[in-house]
Amino acid sequence: MSQTNVKIGIIGGGLMGREMASAFARWCAMTDVTVRPVLTAVADLNPATLGWFDCIPSCTQRVTDYHELLANPEIDVVYVAVPHNLHEKIYCDVLAAGKDLFAEKPFGIDLPAARRIAAAVKASGRFVRCSSEMPFFPGGQRAFSTAASGKIGRILEVVSGFHHSSDLDATKPANWKRLNATCGEGGVLNDLGMHACHLPLRLGWSPSRVFAQLQRGYPQRPDGKGGSVACDTWDNALVHGWTTIGGEEVPLRLEMKRLMPGATNTWFIEVLGTDGGVRFSTAEPKTLWLFERGKEQWWKRTDLGFSTQFKTVTGGIFEPGFPDVIQQMWAAYLMERAGELGDRFGCATPEEAVASHEVFAAAMESHRTGASVAV
Ligand SMILES: NC(=O)c1ccc[n+]([C@@H]2O[C@H](COP(=O)([O-])OP(=O)(O)OC[C@H]3O[C@@H](n4cnc5c(N)ncnc54)[C@H](O)[C@@H]3O)[C@@H](O)[C@H]2O)c1
């Protein structure tokens, strides 16, 4: 299939900047998309980080000042992966430069910033989406279609979450994600919340009110330079909400944890209905659990294999992983930008990103007041 090149610039070449670069570099795996990302430029404050991009021959512009990247007329789309306190300024600069934007979550450091970014997106007319890759797992897609099918009876409960254990080790040096000034007051809500909110919001199941329990991690961590630094972010968040599905109030629980013993990068969703249900967790990346009720009741386990939304050279029996769903997410972004997504699942929209921040703001107020709070 012939493919149209889309020239990409990355601002922030850290963990996620490099992950995206490697997804583009392996684009030969994609067999049914009409677009091809070509990494053309990268901007990062750290020259050593820029050095990594030597391994990408097409990435000929490597700069420490991102304004130089934005001034490059060749670049069509800019992906931004920087600390949360820089989102608003850099996203708005990308839009002002006339580029399309693939923004990292949480789409601004807090709700007011998210709303200002969304207003700038609207005023610019540019194509903008927010990163949230986990629903692109085949199991995430099946959970979504099962939940949306209307065939699982009256929905009784929805649980959606993201757990990891990166903060269990008290000797691990702090980075910007452990400080309110750079991660935002939302802490783990900002860090993991978009992942937990994406499918419920896409299903139209936004919570109308929430009660939240937030927990902090270790108050001090090594600073990596022989000293220590105060860490003030929330590490775990349980958000208990009510949503309305089919005219009924339904409990919706969102779980975001950086202190979850045993978990590495586990995204999960469970939707239980009177006649059916579905469970998927990236802890078992090709396994889907479907509930059926007849004379007896069954939880049926299916090995989905590599049944991704966009087809690839990878054999159908193989397991999907994080780099694969990153690539699927980019395929969805670029195909939607080209007007060729059709009825396939698209990336999180600016409206969904703002809606997730509305949930985070209500959750913080609930924790502060000890009351349930309208979203
Ligand atoms: N979608 C996901 O699964 C996922 C996973 C991790 C992080 N993230 C998000 O990605 C973003 C970045 O996180 P990360 O883990 O890659 O962080 P990181 O610290 O690994 O990388 C951030 C990079 O930004 C660079 N930077 C800082 N200020 C800059 C500036 N003014 N100009 C250019 N570069 C600058 C830093 O030098 C660093 O290399 C955050 O929004 C985070 O929430 C998303």
PDBQT file of the ligand as one rigid body, heavy atoms in Angstrom, charges set to zero:
ROOT
HETATM    1  N1  LIG A 401       1.501   7.825  27.316  1.00  0.00    +0.000 N 
HETATM    2  C1  LIG A 401       2.232   7.228  28.251  1.00  0.00    +0.000 C 
HETATM    3  O1  LIG A 401       2.104   6.038  28.498  1.00  0.00    +0.000 OA
HETATM    4  C2  LIG A 401       3.236   8.031  29.015  1.00  0.00    +0.000 A 
HETATM    5  C3  LIG A 401       4.219   7.397  29.778  1.00  0.00    +0.000 A 
HETATM    6  C4  LIG A 401       5.154   8.187  30.466  1.00  0.00    +0.000 A 
HETATM    7  C5  LIG A 401       5.060   9.562  30.392  1.00  0.00    +0.000 A 
HETATM    8  N2  LIG A 401       4.083  10.159  29.654  1.00  0.00    +0.000 N 
HETATM    9  C6  LIG A 401       3.969  11.631  29.560  1.00  0.00    +0.000 C 
HETATM   10  O2  LIG A 401       4.978  12.081  28.663  1.00  0.00    +0.000 OA
HETATM   11  C7  LIG A 401       5.452  13.353  29.075  1.00  0.00    +0.000 C 
HETATM   12  C8  LIG A 401       6.956  13.257  29.283  1.00  0.00    +0.000 C 
HETATM   13  O3  LIG A 401       7.234  12.226  30.212  1.00  0.00    +0.000 OA
HETATM   14  P1  LIG A 401       8.586  11.385  30.135  1.00  0.00    +0.000 P 
HETATM   15  O4  LIG A 401       8.395  10.227  31.035  1.00  0.00    +0.000 OA
HETATM   16  O5  LIG A 401       8.971  11.165  28.711  1.00  0.00    +0.000 OA
HETATM   17  O6  LIG A 401       9.587  12.428  30.814  1.00  0.00    +0.000 OA
HETATM   18  P2  LIG A 401      11.174  12.469  30.742  1.00  0.00    +0.000 P 
HETATM   19  O7  LIG A 401      11.608  13.227  31.946  1.00  0.00    +0.000 OA
HETATM   20  O8  LIG A 401      11.753  11.123  30.500  1.00  0.00    +0.000 OA
HETATM   21  O9  LIG A 401      11.447  13.336  29.428  1.00  0.00    +0.000 OA
HETATM   22  C9  LIG A 401      11.127  14.707  29.368  1.00  0.00    +0.000 C 
HETATM   23  C10 LIG A 401      12.145  15.364  28.441  1.00  0.00    +0.000 C 
HETATM   24  O10 LIG A 401      11.761  16.720  28.223  1.00  0.00    +0.000 OA
HETATM   25  C11 LIG A 401      12.957  17.458  28.106  1.00  0.00    +0.000 C 
HETATM   26  N3  LIG A 401      12.649  18.880  28.296  1.00  0.00    +0.000 N 
HETATM   27  C12 LIG A 401      12.342  19.528  29.447  1.00  0.00    +0.000 A 
HETATM   28  N4  LIG A 401      12.127  20.827  29.190  1.00  0.00    +0.000 NA
HETATM   29  C13 LIG A 401      12.275  20.998  27.856  1.00  0.00    +0.000 A 
HETATM   30  C14 LIG A 401      12.193  22.129  26.978  1.00  0.00    +0.000 A 
HETATM   31  N5  LIG A 401      11.891  23.342  27.429  1.00  0.00    +0.000 N 
HETATM   32  N6  LIG A 401      12.443  21.932  25.663  1.00  0.00    +0.000 NA
HETATM   33  C15 LIG A 401      12.758  20.707  25.193  1.00  0.00    +0.000 A 
HETATM   34  N7  LIG A 401      12.862  19.612  25.966  1.00  0.00    +0.000 NA
HETATM   35  C16 LIG A 401      12.618  19.759  27.280  1.00  0.00    +0.000 A 
HETATM   36  C17 LIG A 401      13.860  16.874  29.181  1.00  0.00    +0.000 C 
HETATM   37  O11 LIG A 401      15.216  17.206  28.961  1.00  0.00    +0.000 OA
HETATM   38  C18 LIG A 401      13.564  15.391  29.032  1.00  0.00    +0.000 C 
HETATM   39  O12 LIG A 401      14.460  14.755  28.134  1.00  0.00    +0.000 OA
HETATM   40  C19 LIG A 401       4.645  13.725  30.313  1.00  0.00    +0.000 C 
HETATM   41  O13 LIG A 401       3.543  14.497  29.935  1.00  0.00    +0.000 OA
HETATM   42  C20 LIG A 401       4.197  12.381  30.858  1.00  0.00    +0.000 C 
HETATM   43  O14 LIG A 401       3.016  12.436  31.636  1.00  0.00    +0.000 OA
HETATM   44  C21 LIG A 401       3.199   9.412  28.958  1.00  0.00    +0.000 A 
ENDROOT
TORSDOF 0
